[in-house]
Amino acid sequence: MPTLNPASPGTRVASSACLACLLLTALLAAPADAVDRHAVPAALDRDVGPLDGVQVFRADTVDPEVAKLEDLQSEGLGLPPRFAVPQKTHITPYTHGTWERLDESTRLWRLRVASPGALSLNLGFGRYVMPADGRLTIHPADDPRAAIAFDAADNKDHGQLWTPLFEAEELVVEVALPAKAANRLVLELTSVNSGYRDFGDLFPEKSGACNIDVVCPEGDDWRDEIQSVAVFKRSGAWYCTGFMVNNTAEDERPLFLTADHCGLTDITDATLVVYWNFQSPVCGDQGPGSLDQFQTGSTFLTGGAASDFTLLELDSMPEPEWNVAYAGWDNSGADPTSAVTIHHPGTDEKSISFEDDPCTTTSYLLDEVPGNGTHFRVADWDLGTTEGGSSGSPLFDQDHRVVGQLHGGYAGCGNDLPDWYGKLSVSWAAGLGAYLDPLGTGATTLDLLAPYASGLDVSPDDLAGQGDPGGPFVPASLDYVLTNKGDTSLDYEVSADVDWVDVGNAVGTLAPGNQSTVNVSFNADAEALGTGSYGGTLNFVNLTDHDGDTTRAVSLRVGTPQVVYAWNMDADPGWTAEGDWAWGQPQGGGGQYGGADPAGGHTGDRVCGYALDGDYPDGLPERHLTTGPIDCTGLESVTLKFRRWLNVERPAYDHAYLRISTDGIAYTTLWENDAEITDDAWSEQVFDIADIADGQAAVRLRWTQGTTDGSWSYSGWNIDDVEIWALQPSLLSEAGPPAPRLATLAPNLPNPFNPRTEIGFTLAAPARAQLAVYDMRGRLVRILRDDDLPAGDHTAVWDGTDTAGRAQPSGGYVFRLSAGGESRVVKALLLR
């Protein structure tokens, strides 16, 4: 038998623990709905003591090389791959940390948790009971806006709470609660987990180049199955792949199936943290995925070592907008004629692999047919592969049904070696069937359940056109494909709330599974518009039962953006410089690591840069270069362009930022280094800042160098040829000025905002007016005003919640005012 390859699923050998002898547990009640995790820590909205006055717990330093040697020893023991080293602790608000009063009735407890040199931190609370109106908030010490929150909705029978990953080496943990409830708080931090490998980059290289991102065209026939698969961590240190699975009640019970050797038992089940939709946004990138969509906690239901399976029930339902699917299955045990697996190789972004030949039934790691009949053998992957971290991923047959989960094997990029999957038919008899067929139907197959796949579906997204006054506009039109994903016919209607677009095929009927094409095009009224930006809404309505009612934004930019402000650095721009930021000629020095500074500007000799004579220092706090106020009043579609020459270490150690503010106080990050940057030439950087800057009177830009760690210096920032481009609606088309507006919508203030903002509008005459909030995908969030109003000024306040009162996540939103057939839009940014 060949030796297992540690760079492939050879790390996925069977666990020595046998779970087959565990008794079947009773069916559990459906868990509570998922909770909102967005948070504003006290430091951002309350008067609290300085952070340097808060007690620090310093975890043991992890030696990455020693940890990786330990991993090599663990592979032969059948342990799942590891990315962090856990340290047991016994920390409570009564033994550690700092208490203070926020007001007469509210108390705040804070603790800093630091692990110098760690690439990530995550925490395990072995005891967690949060009183009503109490809240636990956790955030990186240098980024309070990245905070997440837990509250009484997270109180579970197992009494534990495990957090997602934070890419930081120091966290701030805080609890705010009514003073009278402080004695009911139960909180014990029992595990501090210090990452020594980047999650999603757990081996020296990213996943093998033969892996195929699920967003690539190869995944087009498997879009719903892709939505059932997730990557997860266990006990804050180990990781695997798993998937949501359907049951014959089709009640969306969150049943999660993975491999037994991944180590989830009735002791460790509460430590589960699942990440949905961790996948590349662009085909071929194998990154950068987002870990923002997570849920924590589970209950062990059943498992077995013979076919290497574990079934859990997640503590909460996935958020509906995550579009999680429940995989179908086939428990007949028949050999698939072809197979597909969807997985997270090395916990990298989600991939898909294809086997075009039949699978065979064998014993684990053996080729003889049928062997003991516990596993399917995949002879070799014809497209893609699997790797460490793929353990627990589903094997789909030719009919898109799961027939097993990955146990182990030898497959990897560059070889034609096999993998073995524990057979679902064997797991079925070992206890799985009681949960996947709770109705006792005796079914041998069940199709995938996609709760999001019903009613009216509309694609693609928004229509955005541009062109000179009088046209033509590009694109001139856009075809929308309407699909009936339900099992009954539906009638639809499509309309626009602006008169400068036409809608073709606007009314119709769709049979189940059928599609219709609706064309939306810019018309002659669009050609009469003057220079400026215009916006409206397309409404796609399911007239039958309103399942899938959708809106899409339609926008038109008339005119060509021009350079409004420019700083070519030939003269000192006079910006505020901290530390070693300076205007002058760089000396071409530095480059202890990365590249050296340039010897001149992109144009001319001068630049603004940090440490123009060499490298930035170790232990550098944040040092800023900040422009004066830039007047963007009357500007639309504002864009920032500049030339960059930057060298900075990876963000686990050193940082570089670009930020923006409209009040000189609160700054929003436009960009930060997510990897090591080693520029050796000038490159153009372009940022669309319209959401923040349009119409604002005092926009400030800020380039930041730091923080940096205690070793490895780089040459830092150099910037040149900074320009602000925008449309100036005062530049009118040859057709003359547009007709007087009935409605005028002013920018909301403050912007960015948290938790509330006020927006004003003016009506030149009495009119029926509706002011609504939409997210950036065009979905209606909330209607703020919908009244017959007199002429004059009017206001509304939005508190960042939807119609049901649920807090909305950070991101861009659109205020849309509709009155007298006109539509006006203003963009806003909510920061949690």
N, C-alpha and C positions, 0 to 999 in steps of 0.2 A: 504493500500500500504506500503511495507516495506521501512525503512529508507535507503537512499543512503549511501553506504559505501565509506568514503573519501579515502580509500586506493585502490579503484577500479574505474571504469569509472563513478562513481557517481559525480566526479568533472566535468562531461561533460554535464551538463544540458543545456537547450536551452538558448541562449542569448535573452535578452528582446528587443534588437533592431530588427526591422523587415526590411529585405532588399528586400522583394518580390515586394515592390512598386517602386523600382528603375527602371528607364527606361533602356531599352537595349542600350548598347553602340555600336558604329559602330565597325566592325571588324578592328583590328589594323594591321599595316604592320608587317612582320616578324622581330624579333629583330636581332641585330647584333650578329656576332659570339662571343663566349666566349673569354675572354682575359687572357693572362698569368699573374699570380699573384706573381710569384717568384721575389724577389727583393734583392738588395744589398744596405743596408742603407749607408749613407755618412760616418758614423763612421768607416766603414770597408775598404773603398777604397779612402777616401779623408782626407786631413789634416783639421780637424775640432776642435773646442774648446772642452774642457772637459765637460762631461755630467753634472757634479755637478754645472756647470755654467749656465745650462739651467733652465728657470723658471718652477716651479712645480704647477700644479693645484691639490689640494687635495680634493677628493670627500668626502661627509659625510660618517662617519663610519656606517656600517650596523650591527645591532644587529640580528644575525640569529634567535634567539629564538622569538624575537618580530615579525620578518618577517614571521615566520612559524605560529604564532598565527593569524596574518592578513590573511594568506592563508586559515586557517580553516574557517574564516568568509566569505571569497570570494567564497568558494565552493558552498555555498547555494545560491549565486547570479548568478550562471551559468557562472562564469569566467573560462577561461582555467587555467591550472596549471602554476605556476610562478617559476623561478629559480634565478632571479636577481631583484634588486630594482633600478629603473631608477631615475636619478637626472637631472632635467632640468638645462641647462647651456646656456650661450650666449658668447661663446668663438670664437674669430676670430684671424687671424694672426696680426691684427691691434690693438687688445686690450690685448692680452696675448702672452706669448712665447718669443723666442729669435731669432733674425735675425743675419745672418753673411754672408760674401761673400766667396764662394768657389773659384772663380777666377774672372777675370774682367767682365765676361759676365753672371755669374751664381750666384744666391742667394739661401740661405738655411734658412728655418724657422723651429724651433724645439720647442716642448712643451712636458713636462713630465706630464702624467696624472696618479695620484696615488689614490688608495683606500685601505688603510691599512686593512689587514685581509681578503680582498676579495679573493674568490676562483677562480674568473675569472673576466675579464673585456671585455666589447664590447662597441663600440661607435656608436652614431648616428649623422650624419651630416645633419641637416635640410636644409642646403644650400650648394650645391656643383657644381661648374663649374671650371674645370681644363683647363687651356690653353694648346694648342699644345706644346709638348716637356716638359710639366710639369709633376711631379709625386708626389703622396702622398704615403708615406711609413710609416708603423706602425709595431712596434716590441716590445716584452717584454724588459724591461730595462736591464735585465741580460742575454738576449739571442738575440743579433742582427741578428744572422743567421736564426732566425725564422720569419724574416720580410716578409710581404706581401705588394703588391703595387697596387695602383689604378692610372689611368691616364685619358686622355681626352676621351678614349673609354667608360668610365663610366659616361659621361655626358648624362643624361636622361631627358626626358620632365618633369618629376616630380621634378627634381632638388635636389634629396636627395641621400645619400649614407649611408648604414648601414653595419658595419663590422661583420665578424665572431667573434667567441669567442677566447680569448687568456687566457690560464691558467696562469695568472700573476696578481699581485696586483699593478704593475706599468708598464705603457706603454710609449714608446717614439713615438711621432707623428712628422713627418717631411715632409716638402714640399721643393723640389728642382725644380727650374724653371729658364728660362732665365730672366735676370734682366729687360729687356725691356717688359716682359709679366707680371710682378708682379702686375701691376694695373688692369689686367684682371682676376686675381684670385678671385673667390668667394668661401669662405669656412667658415662655421659656425658650430662649434661643439655644438649641442643642447641637447644631452643626453649622460650622462656617466652612464653605467649600471653595477652595482657591484653585482657579483654572490655570493650568500650565500648558494647555493646547487651546487654540481658538476653536470654539464650537463652530462647526462647518469647515474646519481646516485642521482636523485632528491628527493628520499625518504630515510628514515633511512637505508633501505637495498636496495640492487639491486633488479631488477624486480623479481617477484615470481619465485621460483625454478621450477614451472610447465611450465614456458615459454620455448619455443623451438627455439634455434638459427636457422636462416634461412640456415646456412651452414650445418646443420645436414641432414642426409639422408632423413628425413621426407619432406624436401623441394625440393628433386630431381625432382619431377614432376612439380614444380612451379618456375623453375629457371628464366624464362623470366618475369613472373609476379613479382617476387621479385625485379627485376631491375627497376620496375616502381615506387616503394615506397620510400619515403624519410621522414626524420624528419626535422622540421623547427622551427625557432624562430621568434617571432613577437614583434616589438617595443623594442627589446633588453632585454625583460624580460619574455615573455610568450612563450609557446611551444605547438606543436601538431604534428600529422602525416598528410601527404598528399600524392598525387600520380599524376603522369603524365598520361594523358588520350588521346587516339587516336581520330581523327575526320575523316569524310568520304572522305575528300580530301587526307588523309594520307600524309600530307606534313610536318610532324614533327614539327608542330606549338607547342611551349612549353606551352600547356594548363595544368594547375595544379589545381586539385580538392581537396577540404578539407571540413571541417565542418564550418557552419555559426558561431557557438558559439566560434570558435577559434579567432574571432575578427578581421579578415582581411576585411577591407572596402576600399572605394575609398579615405579614409583619411590615413589609416595605411598600404596600399598595398606596398608602397615603402620601408617599414621597414622589409620586408620579407627577411630572409636568409635561404636558403635550403641546407641541407647536404645530399649528396648522398653516398650510400654504407657504411653507419655507421653500421657496423655489426661485429660480432665476427669472427676472423680468424680461430678459432678452435671450433668445436661443443662442447657445454656444458659449455664453459667458460663464456658466457654472458659478454664478454669483452675480451681484450681492443680494441674497435673500433677506427677508425681514422676519424677525422673531417676535413681532408685535402681537400676533394672534395666538394666545396661549390660554390654557386652563390648567388648574392644579388639583390634584387629589383624585383618588379612585378607591373602589372596594373590590378586593379579590373575590371572584366567583368560583372558578374551577380551573384545573390545569392538569397536565400530565407530561412525564418525561419521555414516554415511549414515542410519541409523535411530536414532542417538544412544543406544547402549546400552553398558553395562559390566556384566560378570558377575565376581563375586568369590567366594572361599570364605572364610568367617569362620574365625579361628584356633581358636575353641572352640565347643562346642555351647551353645545357650541353656540356662539352668537350666530343669528340667522344670516348676517351679511358675510359670514365666512364661507357660506355655500358648502358645508360639509355634507358628503354623501355617505350612504350606508351600503357597503358592498354586498352583492348577491353571492350565492354559493351553490355548490353541487356536492352532495355528500354520498354520491353513488360509488365513489372509488374508481371510476373508469379512467383509464389513462388519457390525458389530453392529447389531441392530435397536433396541437401547437400551444405555445404558452407565452405569457407576458408577465413580467414582474415590475412593480412600481415601488421605488425604494429610495433611501437616503444613504448613498455610498459614503462611508467615512463621516456620516452625519452632514455631508455637504448637501447642497440644494437638491431637491427631488429629481430623480432620474427615472427613465423607463428603458427596459431591455426586452428583447424579442428572441424567442426560440421558434424556428420555423418547422422543426421536426417533432415527431411524437415523443412524449415522455414515457418512462418505464417505471414500474413498481419494483422497488428493491428494499434492502436494509439500508440503514444509514451508513454512508461512506463506502458502500459496496456496490458492485455492478451486476451481480447475479440476479436474474429475474425468476421468481418474484421475491426471493429472500424471505424476510419475515413480514413483508408486506406493509411496513409502517411509513415508507417514504416514496415520494416521486423523485426520480432522477432526471435532471435536465442535462443532456449530454454535453452541450456547450451553447453559449449564447451567440446567436448569429449576428446580433446587433446590440451593442452595449455589453454590460457585465454586472457583477455585484462585487461589493467590497465589505470590509469590516464596517459595521454600522447598518448594513442592509438587513441584519438579522430580524426576523419577525415580519418581514414584508410579505405581502400576499402573492401567491401564484394564481394567475387568472388563466382559465382554459380558453378554448376557441370561441366559446359562447359568452365570454366576459363574466364568468362566475369564478369565485375563489374555490380552489381545491386544496390549498395547503398554505403553510407559512414557512419562511426560510429558516432552516436549522443550521446548515454549514456546507462547506465545500472547498473547492480549490480554484474557482473561477477568478479571473482578473484580466485586465487589459493585456493583450499580447499573448494570451494562451487560449486553448480550446478545451479547457478542463471542466469537469462537471460540478453541479451544485445539487443539494438534496433538500427537499421540502417535506416537512411532516404532513401526512395526509389528513385532510379534514374528515374523511370517513372514519379514520381510526380515532381521532379526537372526539368525533360525534359519539361514539360508543363509550368513551371515557368520561362523559359528563357534559360535553359541549352541546349535545342535542337538546338537553332539557331547557337550555336558555335560547337557542336559536329556533326551536319549535315549541314555544310555550303553549300553543293551542293544541298540541298533540295531533297535528294534521297528518303526520307521516310523510310529509313532502320530502322529495329527494332533491329538488331544485327550488331556488327562489331568486328573483331578479333584484337588481340594485334599486335602492330607494333614494331618490334625489328630491328632498323637500322643496328645494328652490326651483325644480323643473316642473312647474305646473302653470296653467293659465297662459297669459300672453307674454312672450319673450320678444325683446326688441334689440336689434344690433344693427350697426355699430353704435359708437357713442356720439358725442356732440358734432354738429356741423359748424365749422369755423372757416369763414371766407375772408379774403382780402383782395384789394385792388385799388386802382386810382379812382377818383370821382368820375362818375359816368360809366364805370366798368371798363372792360370785363372783370369778373371776379373769379378767383381761383380758390377752391373748386367752384364751379358754377352751380353744382347741385350735388346731392348725396342720396344714394339709394338706401333705404332702411328695410331690412328684412324682418317681417313679423312672423313669428312661429307660434302655433298653438301646441303647447306642451301638455295640455290636459287630455282627458279621454272623452270629452264632449265638445260639440261645435260651439264656436263663439262668434259674436258680432263685434267688429271693432270700428273705431272712428279716430281719425287723426286730424288735429287742428293746430294752428299757430296763433299766438297772441300778438303778432306784429303783422303789418300789412305789406312788408317788403320781401316776403317769401310766399311762394305758391306750393300747395300740397297736392300731388297727384295720387289717384287711387285712394282717396282719403276715407272711403267707407267700404266695408266688405264683410264677408263671412269666411271663417276658417274652419275646416273640418279637423278632427284630431290629427296631429302630426303634420298638417299642411302648413305651407308658407305663402306669404304674399309680399310683394315689393311695393313700397311707397316711396315716391320720388319727391324730395323737397328741394326747391330751386330758388335762387335769387331772381327777382322780377324787375320790371321797369321802375317801380317805386324805390328799389335799392339803388338804381342808377342815379336817382335824383338826390340822394343823401349827400350832405357835405362832409368834409374831412372830420373824422372822429371814429369812435368805437361805439357800436350799437349791439344790443342784446335782446333776445326774446326767448320764448319757451315753446317747444313742441310738445303737445299733449297726446299720448297714445293711450286710448281708453278701451278697456274690455267692457263693452256695453252689456254683456251677458251677466257676469258676476263680479266684475272689477278685479279679478285675480290677475295680477301682473300689470295693473295700470302704471304707466311709466312716463316720465318727462325727459326730454333731452334739451340741452341748451343750444340755441342757434345764435351765432355772433358774426358780426361783419366789421372788419377794420377797413375804413375808407381812407385812402391816402398812404403816403410812404413815410415811415419813420425817418426822422432826421436827427443829426447830432445837435443836441441842445446845449450841453456843457462838455468841455474837454480840458484835460490837464495833461500836456505832453511832457511835463517834468523838465522842460528847458528852463523854466523858472520855478522857484520854490512855491508850492501851492499853499504854504502857510498852515498846514493841518497840524492838529495837536499830536505830538509825538512823545511817547513814554519810553523809558529805558534807552536802548540803543537804536531805536527807530530814528532815521535821519534822511534828509534829502541830500543828494550829492552823487558823486561818481563811485560806483562799486570798484573794488580793487582786484577782482578776479581771484581772491584768496579763499581760505577755508577749505572745506572738503575733507576733514578728518574722516568722515563717513559721507557717503553720497557724493554729490558733485560740488564743485566750487561755485562761488559767486560769478556772475558775468563781469566783464571788464568795461562794460558800458551799457547804455540803455537799448531798448528795442529800436527807438529812434533817438538820435542825439546821445549825449554822454551821461545824462543824469537820470536817476531813478529815486523812488522812495523805497528804502529797504531796511532790514534789521541787520545790524552789525556789518556795515558796508566793507569793513576791513577783514572779515573772516567769519568764523562760526559763532553761533549763539552759545551762551554758557550753559553749564549744568545747573540744575536746581533753579531754573528761571520761573518766576510766577508769570501770570498773564501780563503782557505788555502790549499796549494798543497804539495804533495809528488811526486817528479819527478825523474825518473830514469836517468842515464847517457845515452849517445847515444848507441844504440844496433845495431850492424852491421848485417844487413840481406842481404847483397850482396850475390848473388848466391843461396839464399834460395827461395823456392816455397812453396805454401800452408801453410803460416805461421799462427800458432795458439797460442793464449795466454791462459794459464791455471794458476789458483791460487786458494788458499783457502780463504774464506771470513767468517768473523764474524762481522756483521754490525747491528747497531741499529740507526734508524733515523726516525724523524717524517715525516708525509705525505708532499708531495712537495709544497702544498700551503703554508707551513711554513718553513720547513728545507730541505736542499738539500745535496745529495752525488752524485759524478760523477766519471766516469772513462773515460779518454780521451787519444788520441794518436796524435803524431805529427811526421813528417818526416824532419822538419827543425828547431824545437825548438821554433817556433814563432806561427804558426797557429795550433790550436789543434781541433781535431774532437772528438765529444762526442760518445763514444762506448756504454755507459750505464748511466742512471740516474734513481733515484728512482721515480717510478710512483705511489707509495703508501707508507704507513708506513711500515718500515722493522724492524722486531723484532727477529733477529737470537738468538738462544740459543744453537747453535752447529755450528761446522765448516762445510761449504758446498763448493763443488768444483764449480768454475766458469770457463766457457770455451767460448772464443770469437774467431771467425774466423776473422783474421785481414789481410788476404791475399790481399784483394783489395788495402789496404793502404801500407802494410809492405813489400810485396814481392819485392826483389831486391833492397831495399832501404838501404843506408849506415848508416843512423843515425836516427833510430826509437827511440822515447822517449814515455814512458808511464807515465800517471799522474793520481793519485788518489786525489780527491778533497773533503774536508769537508767544508760545507757552500755553500750559506749563510744560516743563521738561524734567526728565529724571536726572540721576546723578552720574550718567555716563553716556558716551557716544554723542558727540556734538555734530551738528550739520550746519550748513551755511544760511538756512532760513529764507525769509521772504525777500523778493525784489519785485516791485511793480512799476509799470510804465504805461503811458498812453491810456489813461482812464477816461472813459466817455460815458455820458448819459444820452441814450437815444429815446425818442418818443414821438408820438403824434401830437400835433398842436392843432386842436379843432378850430382855432381862430383863423387858420389858413383855409379859406373857403374854396369850394369848387367853382368852375366856370359857370355852373348853373345858378350861381348866386347863393345867398344864405338860405338855410332851410326855413320852413314855416315856423312861426313862434311855437314854443312848446307849451302844451297844457300843463305838463307835470315836470318838475325838477326834483331830482333825488340827490341829496348832499352826502358826502362821505360820512360813514359812521365814526363815532368817537367814544372811547379810544379805539385805535386800531394799530397793532394787534390788541386783543382784549382778553380779559379773564376776570370775573365770570360773566360780566354783563357789558353791553355796549348800547349806545343810543344813536338812532338814525332819524334824520329829519327830511321832510319833503314839502314841496310847495305846489299848490294847485292854482293855476291862473283863473280858473272858473270852477263852479260847483261840478262835481263829478263823482261817479262811483269809483272808488279806489281800493285796490287790493295790494298790500305789502306783504310779501312772503319771503321765507328763507329756504334756499335750496343748497344741497351739498354739491361738490364739484362733479358728481356724476349725473346731476340734474334731477335728483330725487327730492321731492318736497319734504322739508323738515318741519316747518311750522308756518302758519298764517298769523301774522301779527296784527294786521288791520284789514277789514273787509267791510267798508261802510260807504254810505252816501255822505260825502263830506263837502263843506262849504269851501269857497276859495280862501286861500291863505296858507299859513304855515301849520304843519302837523308833525308830530313826533311819535316814535314807538321805541320800546326797549326790548332787547332780546337778551335772555339770561343763559343762552347756550344750551337750552333743552328743546326736545321735540314736543309734539302735541301731547304725548303721554307723560311729559315731565321728566323724561330720561335725559341725563346729561350726554351731550354729543362729544365725540372725540376731537382732539386737536386737528387742525387742518383748515383749508380754505372753504369759504362759504360765499354764497351770492344772495344779496338782498335784491329782490325784483319788485319794482313798483309798476302796476298796470292801471291805467286810467284813461278813459276816453279813446280806447284803441291804441294808445301809446304804451311803450314799455321802456323803463329805465332800469339799469343795473348798477350796483356797486359791489365790489369784492371786499371781503373781510377775512381776517385771520384770527382764529380762536386758538389760544395756547393754554393747555392744561398744565 
